[in-house]
Structure formats: C-alpha cells, structure tokens
Amino acid sequence: MTEPPEERRLAAVMFADVVGYTRLMAEDEAAGIEVRARHREVALPLVEAYGGRWIEERGDESLSVFQSALDAVNCALALQQATAAERDLTLRIGIDLGDVVFRGEAVLGDGVNVAARVRETAAPRTVHVTRRVFDSVKNQGHVMARAIGGRRLKNVERPLHIFELSGSPGPPPASPGAGRERSRREAIRSLAVLPLANLSDDPGQQHFVDGMTEQLISHLAKIRSLRVVSRTSVLQYADSRKPLPEIARELGVDGVIEGSAAREGDRVRVTAQLIDGIEDRHLWAESYERDVRGLLALQSEIARSVAREIRLQLSPHEEAQLAGPLGRWFARIRSFGVPED
C-alpha cells in the first residue's frame, strides 16, 4: 500500500477542548454528545472563515491548523467570544507555531504536541499561546497579552514561556482574487527587517541573534530593486508593541519581515514571516533549522525566498552575490566563537 506523500511546513496549530466534558458524559451522556456537536457547529465555520483547516475531532477535542499565527489567534478569540454565553460549552484553547508534517489528512509534528500541552495550561474560556505565537501577534493593537511564565510541559524537553491572550478578534482575512494578491506582492519594493526575537533559553545569545538580523538585512540589501531600511533605523522597534502598519508607515516601507531565532548547541532554528505593511496581511512564512555552520547559506535562502514572494527578478550578479561566501560573515561568526568549518 502506497504511503500518502508528506509535506513539511510552518503552521499555527490550535487545540481546543470542552471543560468538564468527562464529568458531563458521566452524568448525562445525551447532554455530553450534544455539547460535542455544538463545539463543532460553532468552531468549524470560524476555522474556515479565518483560513484554517479543520483536521480532526477526538471526543471533545478539536485540532485545526492555520497559515499564520494571527489567523489562529483571531479564530481562537472569536471562538471564545461566540461561546461566552453558553453554559455547558466552555472551551480552553492552546496555540503553537512550528514545523508540522502533513501526511494525507493527518497532521503530525512537535507543533501539534506543544499546542496540545499548552491547551492544558489554559483556564476555562481562555487562550494560551507559546512565545513563538506571542512574538507574531504582539504588534496587533486588538490583542492583549499577559505573561504566564515558564512552564514544564509533558513530553516537551525544555520549559516554554506561556502567554494568555484576550481581546476582540480581528476580522477574517479578506479573500482577494489572484490578480489583487499578485499586485500587492508586486507592489512591495521596500522592506524593513525588524530585530529577530531571541527565543534561546540563554539571554547571552542575544548578541548572536542581533548578528543574524544584521546579516539578513545585508543579504537583502544586495538586491538593487529592493530598498532595505538600515539596521540602525529598525533597532528602536525591538520589542515594540506598535501595530505593524504603523511601524511600516513610520519607516516608509511597503513590507516588514519579523521573526525569531533560537540557538541550542550547534543547532539554530529561525522563523521568518513577510507581512504586507499596508494591509497587515501575512504573505509568506517559513521555519528553518540548520547547523550553525550553515548560517551563511540559510541567510541567502531566506533572501531568495523573499525575492520570489514579491516577484523580484534577480540578476545573475545578484544571484551570485547571494549564493557566494562573504568574508565579513565569517569574521562575525568567528567573533561569536563558532568555527568556520
């Protein structure tokens, strides 16, 4: 029997379950079945409205995935709002952003497990998210966050920083035609790369992450048809809670790149997302994990991916520059104490 093909990509994973479901089923099975059906009746249309994919139900639990953390958070807030007045349908929701594997109709991976465990930390009628999700939505004016702190979760190797989100949900993403979406991508000819968030457990890695931000800016600046704001100009927005359209307007750019990096030993994990600075819409997101010695190639790969997404045609000279070695990069890597080979 042929195995279904696998596809790995970055996704926001949302787990929701019904508080008190086991007790309700023991006391009144018919009422429990009705609540489970009501969960699907309310949640499924919202998941689809926010561009998500309803994966499965297991008893009172539901699993959905989204292309962006913002869509998942808005859906979760909308779901809590829609069920606020329902006495028996009390939900708790957990969201993570990470690599997942799509195999046929199934979704697997660390992001799925983490989202399930984060949901277990949530109180009734609340939404809990990981720091990766928080960093993706912290500039959204309608989202309020409260830090819960570090938690050790079952089957998760390291403690995770958990945040509780609240607020009114943002509107569902527009569904522009292919022509409009293409025109918006092609309209982006200036970018700001916001300082990458340091997700390492060691605060001492901040210098390393700052160096990655600087090098990503340097790589993108090699594309002549793209204006890239200097690192000095974007430093003021480190940890800023300003909405991204406001940041884009202040910097005079069409698009914004934000993301995070975490280093553990010789492995580095980077997430990056490209956001339309005018419409505040995610255009592209990706997650990478590499050996620390492959960072040069990774920065080039991200720069080329951004160029493809906004329909920039790279000249042979630009392609060669992005693909070739950079002495300054190796000098900086040496300053971090990382061997070149």
TORSE-124627 format. One record per residue (C-alpha): residue number from 1; x, y, z. Coordinates in steps of 0.05 Angstrom, whole numbers, plus 32768, in hexadecimal, padded with zeros to 4 digits. Example, Ala and Ser with C-alpha at 12.3 -4.5 7.8 and 13.67 -1.06 7.14 Angstrom:
+------+------+------+------+
! resi !   xx !   yy !   zz !
+------+------+------+------+
!    1 ! 80F6 ! 7FA6 ! 809C !
!    2 ! 8111 ! 7FEB ! 808F !
+------+------+------+------+
END
This chain:
+------+------+------+------+
! resi !   xx !   yy !   zz !
+------+------+------+------+
!    1 ! 8000 ! 8000 ! 8000 !
!    2 ! 801C ! 8044 ! 7FEC !
!    3 ! 8029 ! 8074 ! 8025 !
!    4 ! 8009 ! 80B9 ! 801C !
!    5 ! 803D ! 80EF ! 8009 !
!    6 ! 8059 ! 8119 ! 8041 !
!    7 ! 805F ! 8165 ! 8040 !
!    8 ! 8083 ! 818B ! 8077 !
!    9 ! 8074 ! 81D5 ! 8082 !
!   10 ! 806C ! 820A ! 80B7 !
!   11 ! 8026 ! 820E ! 80D3 !
!   12 ! 8000 ! 8229 ! 810F !
!   13 ! 7FDF ! 81EF ! 8134 !
!   14 ! 7FA0 ! 81FA ! 815E !
!   15 ! 7F85 ! 81C7 ! 8190 !
!   16 ! 7F43 ! 81D2 ! 81B3 !
!   17 ! 7F1C ! 81A7 ! 81E4 !
!   18 ! 7EDD ! 81AB ! 820F !
!   19 ! 7EE8 ! 81B7 ! 825A !
!   20 ! 7EC2 ! 8184 ! 8284 !
!   21 ! 7EB2 ! 8156 ! 824A !
!   22 ! 7EC5 ! 8115 ! 826D !
!   23 ! 7E99 ! 8126 ! 82A9 !
!   24 ! 7E60 ! 813B ! 827C !
!   25 ! 7E63 ! 80F9 ! 8255 !
!   26 ! 7E61 ! 80D2 ! 8297 !
!   27 ! 7E25 ! 80F8 ! 82B0 !
!   28 ! 7DFD ! 8102 ! 8270 !
!   29 ! 7E18 ! 80DF ! 8232 !
!   30 ! 7DE4 ! 80FE ! 8204 !
!   31 ! 7DF7 ! 8144 ! 821C !
!   32 ! 7E40 ! 8134 ! 8212 !
!   33 ! 7E35 ! 811E ! 81CA !
!   34 ! 7E0C ! 815E ! 81BE !
!   35 ! 7E45 ! 818A ! 81D9 !
!   36 ! 7E78 ! 8166 ! 81AE !
!   37 ! 7E4D ! 8172 ! 8170 !
!   38 ! 7E43 ! 81BB ! 8184 !
!   39 ! 7E8F ! 81C3 ! 8189 !
!   40 ! 7E96 ! 81AE ! 8141 !
!   41 ! 7E59 ! 81D7 ! 812B !
!   42 ! 7E78 ! 8217 ! 8147 !
!   43 ! 7EC2 ! 820B ! 813A !
!   44 ! 7EC3 ! 81EE ! 80F4 !
!   45 ! 7EA6 ! 822C ! 80D0 !
!   46 ! 7ED5 ! 825A ! 80F7 !
!   47 ! 7F12 ! 822F ! 80E5 !
!   48 ! 7EFF ! 8232 ! 809C !
!   49 ! 7EEF ! 827D ! 809F !
!   50 ! 7F35 ! 828B ! 80BA !
!   51 ! 7F56 ! 8262 ! 8083 !
!   52 ! 7F64 ! 8225 ! 80AF !
!   53 ! 7F5E ! 81DB ! 80A2 !
!   54 ! 7F34 ! 81B0 ! 80D0 !
!   55 ! 7F5E ! 8171 ! 80D9 !
!   56 ! 7F3A ! 8144 ! 810A !
!   57 ! 7F0F ! 813A ! 8148 !
!   58 ! 7F1F ! 810B ! 8180 !
!   59 ! 7EE6 ! 8109 ! 81B2 !
!   60 ! 7EE0 ! 8151 ! 81CA !
!   61 ! 7F22 ! 8167 ! 81AB !
!   62 ! 7F2B ! 818A ! 8168 !
!   63 ! 7F6C ! 8195 ! 8141 !
!   64 ! 7F73 ! 81CB ! 810C !
!   65 ! 7FAE ! 81E9 ! 80E7 !
!   66 ! 7FB8 ! 822E ! 80C9 !
!   67 ! 7FEA ! 824E ! 809A !
!   68 ! 7FF8 ! 8287 ! 80CB !
!   69 ! 7FF9 ! 828F ! 8116 !
!   70 ! 7FCE ! 82CD ! 8110 !
!   71 ! 7F96 ! 82A7 ! 80ED !
!   72 ! 7F98 ! 8271 ! 8123 !
!   73 ! 7F96 ! 82A4 ! 815B !
!   74 ! 7F5D ! 82CB ! 813C !
!   75 ! 7F36 ! 828A ! 8133 !
!   76 ! 7F43 ! 8276 ! 817B !
!   77 ! 7F2B ! 82B9 ! 8195 !
!   78 ! 7EEE ! 82B6 ! 8168 !
!   79 ! 7EDF ! 8270 ! 8181 !
!   80 ! 7EE3 ! 8285 ! 81CA !
!   81 ! 7EB7 ! 82C1 ! 81BB !
!   82 ! 7E83 ! 8296 ! 8197 !
!   83 ! 7E7E ! 8265 ! 81D1 !
!   84 ! 7E82 ! 8296 ! 820B !
!   85 ! 7E38 ! 8293 ! 821A !
!   86 ! 7E31 ! 8247 ! 8213 !
!   87 ! 7E2F ! 8225 ! 8257 !
!   88 ! 7E45 ! 81DF ! 8244 !
!   89 ! 7E73 ! 81F0 ! 820A !
!   90 ! 7EB0 ! 820C ! 822F !
!   91 ! 7EF0 ! 8207 ! 8207 !
!   92 ! 7F3A ! 820C ! 8215 !
!   93 ! 7F69 ! 8217 ! 81DA !
!   94 ! 7FB4 ! 820F ! 81CE !
!   95 ! 7FDB ! 8227 ! 8192 !
!   96 ! 8023 ! 821B ! 817A !
!   97 ! 8049 ! 822F ! 813C !
!   98 ! 807A ! 81FC ! 8121 !
!   99 ! 808D ! 81C8 ! 80EE !
!  100 ! 8057 ! 8195 ! 80DF !
!  101 ! 8053 ! 815B ! 80AF !
!  102 ! 8015 ! 8154 ! 8083 !
!  103 ! 800A ! 810B ! 8071 !
!  104 ! 7FCA ! 8102 ! 804B !
!  105 ! 7F93 ! 811C ! 807A !
!  106 ! 7FBF ! 8114 ! 80B8 !
!  107 ! 7FEC ! 8149 ! 80D8 !
!  108 ! 8028 ! 8134 ! 8101 !
!  109 ! 8064 ! 8154 ! 8122 !
!  110 ! 807E ! 8178 ! 815F !
!  111 ! 804F ! 81B4 ! 8153 !
!  112 ! 8013 ! 8187 ! 815C !
!  113 ! 802C ! 816A ! 819D !
!  114 ! 803F ! 81AE ! 81B9 !
!  115 ! 7FFC ! 81CD ! 81A7 !
!  116 ! 7FD8 ! 8194 ! 81CB !
!  117 ! 8003 ! 819D ! 8209 !
!  118 ! 7FFB ! 81E9 ! 8209 !
!  119 ! 7FB0 ! 81E0 ! 8207 !
!  120 ! 7FB5 ! 81B8 ! 8248 !
!  121 ! 7FD1 ! 81F6 ! 826B !
!  122 ! 7F96 ! 8221 ! 8258 !
!  123 ! 7F5E ! 8233 ! 8288 !
!  124 ! 7F16 ! 822D ! 8270 !
!  125 ! 7F04 ! 8260 ! 823A !
!  126 ! 7F4C ! 8275 ! 822F !
!  127 ! 7F7F ! 8271 ! 81F6 !
!  128 ! 7FC7 ! 825D ! 8206 !
!  129 ! 7FFF ! 8262 ! 81D3 !
!  130 ! 804A ! 8256 ! 81D0 !
!  131 ! 807D ! 828F ! 81CA !
!  132 ! 8083 ! 8280 ! 817F !
!  133 ! 803A ! 8291 ! 8176 !
!  134 ! 803E ! 82CD ! 81A5 !
!  135 ! 8078 ! 82EA ! 817D !
!  136 ! 804F ! 82E4 ! 813D !
!  137 ! 8013 ! 830B ! 8158 !
!  138 ! 8030 ! 833A ! 818D !
!  139 ! 802B ! 8375 ! 815D !
!  140 ! 7FE1 ! 836B ! 8151 !
!  141 ! 7FBB ! 83A2 ! 8175 !
!  142 ! 7F7D ! 8378 ! 8183 !
!  143 ! 7FA3 ! 833F ! 81A5 !
!  144 ! 7FB3 ! 8346 ! 81F0 !
!  145 ! 7FE5 ! 8317 ! 8211 !
!  146 ! 7FF7 ! 8302 ! 8257 !
!  147 ! 8037 ! 82DC ! 8265 !
!  148 ! 802A ! 829B ! 828A !
!  149 ! 8073 ! 8289 ! 8290 !
!  150 ! 809E ! 824C ! 8282 !
!  151 ! 807C ! 8208 ! 8286 !
!  152 ! 8095 ! 81C2 ! 8280 !
!  153 ! 8066 ! 819A ! 8255 !
!  154 ! 805E ! 814F ! 824C !
!  155 ! 8089 ! 8133 ! 8213 !
!  156 ! 80A8 ! 8178 ! 8205 !
!  157 ! 80F2 ! 817A ! 8212 !
!  158 ! 80FB ! 81C1 ! 822B !
!  159 ! 80D0 ! 81F2 ! 8251 !
!  160 ! 80A3 ! 821E ! 8225 !
!  161 ! 808E ! 8265 ! 8231 !
!  162 ! 8042 ! 8268 ! 8230 !
!  163 ! 8017 ! 82A5 ! 8224 !
!  164 ! 7FCC ! 82AF ! 822E !
!  165 ! 7FAB ! 82D7 ! 81F6 !
!  166 ! 7F6A ! 82FD ! 81F8 !
!  167 ! 7F46 ! 8333 ! 81D2 !
!  168 ! 7F15 ! 833A ! 8199 !
!  169 ! 7F24 ! 830F ! 815C !
!  170 ! 7F3D ! 8331 ! 811D !
!  171 ! 7F14 ! 8329 ! 80DE !
!  172 ! 7F1C ! 82EA ! 80B4 !
!  173 ! 7F51 ! 82F1 ! 807E !
!  174 ! 7F38 ! 830D ! 803C !
!  175 ! 7F34 ! 82DE ! 8002 !
!  176 ! 7F50 ! 8307 ! 7FC9 !
!  177 ! 7F52 ! 82EC ! 7F83 !
!  178 ! 7F93 ! 82D2 ! 7F68 !
!  179 ! 7F9E ! 8313 ! 7F41 !
!  180 ! 7F98 ! 833E ! 7F7F !
!  181 ! 7FC6 ! 8312 ! 7FA9 !
!  182 ! 7FF9 ! 8312 ! 7F71 !
!  183 ! 7FF6 ! 835E ! 7F6C !
!  184 ! 8000 ! 8366 ! 7FB7 !
!  185 ! 803E ! 8339 ! 7FB6 !
!  186 ! 805A ! 835D ! 7F7A !
!  187 ! 804E ! 83A1 ! 7F9C !
!  188 ! 8080 ! 8391 ! 7FD3 !
!  189 ! 80C1 ! 83B2 ! 7FBF !
!  190 ! 80D9 ! 83C8 ! 8003 !
!  191 ! 80E3 ! 839F ! 8043 !
!  192 ! 80F4 ! 83A6 ! 808C !
!  193 ! 8112 ! 836A ! 80B1 !
!  194 ! 80FE ! 8371 ! 80FA !
!  195 ! 812F ! 8357 ! 812E !
!  196 ! 8127 ! 830B ! 8134 !
!  197 ! 810C ! 82F4 ! 8178 !
!  198 ! 813C ! 82CA ! 81A1 !
!  199 ! 8117 ! 828A ! 81B4 !
!  200 ! 8155 ! 8268 ! 81D2 !
!  201 ! 8152 ! 8258 ! 821B !
!  202 ! 8195 ! 827B ! 8222 !
!  203 ! 818F ! 82C7 ! 8220 !
!  204 ! 81D9 ! 82C9 ! 820F !
!  205 ! 81C6 ! 82B3 ! 81C8 !
!  206 ! 81A7 ! 82F8 ! 81BB !
!  207 ! 81E8 ! 830F ! 819A !
!  208 ! 81E6 ! 82D3 ! 816C !
!  209 ! 819D ! 82E1 ! 8159 !
!  210 ! 81AC ! 832A ! 814D !
!  211 ! 81E3 ! 8315 ! 811E !
!  212 ! 81B2 ! 82EA ! 80F7 !
!  213 ! 8183 ! 8326 ! 80EF !
!  214 ! 81BC ! 8350 ! 80D5 !
!  215 ! 81D2 ! 831B ! 80A3 !
!  216 ! 818B ! 8310 ! 8089 !
!  217 ! 8186 ! 835B ! 807C !
!  218 ! 81CA ! 8359 ! 805A !
!  219 ! 81B4 ! 8320 ! 802C !
!  220 ! 8172 ! 8341 ! 8018 !
!  221 ! 8196 ! 8383 ! 800B !
!  222 ! 81BD ! 8361 ! 7FD3 !
!  223 ! 817D ! 8360 ! 7FAA !
!  224 ! 8180 ! 83A2 ! 7F84 !
!  225 ! 8136 ! 83A6 ! 7F74 !
!  226 ! 8124 ! 83A1 ! 7FBE !
!  227 ! 812E ! 83D9 ! 7FF0 !
!  228 ! 8140 ! 83BD ! 8035 !
!  229 ! 813F ! 83E9 ! 8073 !
!  230 ! 8180 ! 83EA ! 809B !
!  231 ! 8189 ! 83C4 ! 80DC !
!  232 ! 8193 ! 8405 ! 8102 !
!  233 ! 814E ! 841C ! 80ED !
!  234 ! 812A ! 83DC ! 8103 !
!  235 ! 814D ! 83D3 ! 8146 !
!  236 ! 811B ! 8401 ! 8168 !
!  237 ! 80E4 ! 83CE ! 8159 !
!  238 ! 8103 ! 8395 ! 8180 !
!  239 ! 80CB ! 837A ! 81AE !
!  240 ! 809D ! 83B1 ! 8195 !
!  241 ! 8052 ! 83A7 ! 819D !
!  242 ! 8041 ! 83D8 ! 8166 !
!  243 ! 8013 ! 83BC ! 812F !
!  244 ! 803B ! 83A6 ! 80F3 !
!  245 ! 8018 ! 83D6 ! 80C2 !
!  246 ! 802D ! 840F ! 80F0 !
!  247 ! 8075 ! 83F7 ! 80F0 !
!  248 ! 8074 ! 83F0 ! 80A4 !
!  249 ! 8058 ! 8436 ! 809D !
!  250 ! 808C ! 8454 ! 80CB !
!  251 ! 80C4 ! 8432 ! 80A5 !
!  252 ! 80A5 ! 8441 ! 8061 !
!  253 ! 80A5 ! 83F8 ! 8049 !
!  254 ! 8074 ! 83CB ! 8025 !
!  255 ! 8083 ! 838C ! 804C !
!  256 ! 80A0 ! 8373 ! 808E !
!  257 ! 80C7 ! 8334 ! 809F !
!  258 ! 80C4 ! 831B ! 80E6 !
!  259 ! 80D7 ! 82DA ! 8107 !
!  260 ! 8100 ! 82B8 ! 813C !
!  261 ! 813E ! 828E ! 8146 !
!  262 ! 8153 ! 825B ! 817A !
!  263 ! 8196 ! 823A ! 8181 !
!  264 ! 81A1 ! 81F9 ! 81A7 !
!  265 ! 81E8 ! 81DF ! 81A2 !
!  266 ! 81FA ! 81DA ! 8159 !
!  267 ! 81B2 ! 81DE ! 8140 !
!  268 ! 818E ! 821E ! 812E !
!  269 ! 8143 ! 8225 ! 8122 !
!  270 ! 8129 ! 8262 ! 80FC !
!  271 ! 80E3 ! 8277 ! 80EC !
!  272 ! 80D5 ! 82B0 ! 80BC !
!  273 ! 8096 ! 82CF ! 80A0 !
!  274 ! 8088 ! 8305 ! 806D !
!  275 ! 804E ! 8333 ! 807B !
!  276 ! 802D ! 8366 ! 804D !
!  277 ! 8038 ! 83A7 ! 8072 !
!  278 ! 7FFB ! 83C8 ! 8054 !
!  279 ! 7FC6 ! 8392 ! 805B !
!  280 ! 7FE6 ! 8370 ! 8098 !
!  281 ! 7FE1 ! 832D ! 8075 !
!  282 ! 8011 ! 82F2 ! 8078 !
!  283 ! 802E ! 82E4 ! 8034 !
!  284 ! 8061 ! 82AE ! 8045 !
!  285 ! 807C ! 8289 ! 8081 !
!  286 ! 80B0 ! 8253 ! 8089 !
!  287 ! 80D6 ! 822E ! 80BF !
!  288 ! 811E ! 8215 ! 80B8 !
!  289 ! 814B ! 81EA ! 80E3 !
!  290 ! 8195 ! 81E6 ! 80D1 !
!  291 ! 81D9 ! 81D6 ! 80EC !
!  292 ! 81FA ! 8217 ! 8103 !
!  293 ! 822F ! 820F ! 80CE !
!  294 ! 81F9 ! 8215 ! 8098 !
!  295 ! 81E0 ! 825A ! 80AB !
!  296 ! 81FE ! 827C ! 806F !
!  297 ! 81D7 ! 824F ! 8040 !
!  298 ! 8199 ! 8258 ! 806B !
!  299 ! 819B ! 82A4 ! 8067 !
!  300 ! 81A2 ! 829F ! 801B !
!  301 ! 8167 ! 826E ! 8018 !
!  302 ! 813A ! 829D ! 803F !
!  303 ! 814D ! 82D9 ! 8013 !
!  304 ! 813F ! 82B2 ! 7FD3 !
!  305 ! 80FC ! 8299 ! 7FF0 !
!  306 ! 80E7 ! 82E1 ! 7FFF !
!  307 ! 80FB ! 82F7 ! 7FB8 !
!  308 ! 80D1 ! 82BF ! 7F9A !
!  309 ! 8094 ! 82D0 ! 7FC5 !
!  310 ! 8094 ! 8319 ! 7FAF !
!  311 ! 80A2 ! 8306 ! 7F67 !
!  312 ! 80E7 ! 8325 ! 7F62 !
!  313 ! 8113 ! 830E ! 7F28 !
!  314 ! 815A ! 8305 ! 7F41 !
!  315 ! 8193 ! 8315 ! 7F11 !
!  316 ! 81C9 ! 82E0 ! 7F08 !
!  317 ! 81F8 ! 830E ! 7F30 !
!  318 ! 81C6 ! 8312 ! 7F6A !
!  319 ! 81BC ! 82C7 ! 7F69 !
!  320 ! 8207 ! 82BD ! 7F6C !
!  321 ! 820D ! 82EF ! 7FA6 !
!  322 ! 81D7 ! 82CD ! 7FCE !
!  323 ! 81F4 ! 8288 ! 7FC2 !
!  324 ! 823E ! 8299 ! 7FCB !
!  325 ! 8268 ! 829A ! 800A !
!  326 ! 826F ! 82DB ! 8031 !
!  327 ! 82AF ! 82E8 ! 8056 !
!  328 ! 828D ! 8318 ! 8085 !
!  329 ! 825C ! 82E3 ! 8099 !
!  330 ! 8293 ! 82B3 ! 80AC !
!  331 ! 82B5 ! 82E9 ! 80D3 !
!  332 ! 8275 ! 82F6 ! 80FA !
!  333 ! 826A ! 82AB ! 8105 !
!  334 ! 82B1 ! 82A6 ! 8121 !
!  335 ! 82A0 ! 82DF ! 8151 !
!  336 ! 8267 ! 82B4 ! 816C !
!  337 ! 8298 ! 827B ! 8179 !
!  338 ! 827C ! 824E ! 8142 !
!  339 ! 82AE ! 8228 ! 8116 !
!  340 ! 82AB ! 8233 ! 80CB !
!  341 ! 82AF ! 81EA ! 80B9 !
+------+------+------+------+
END
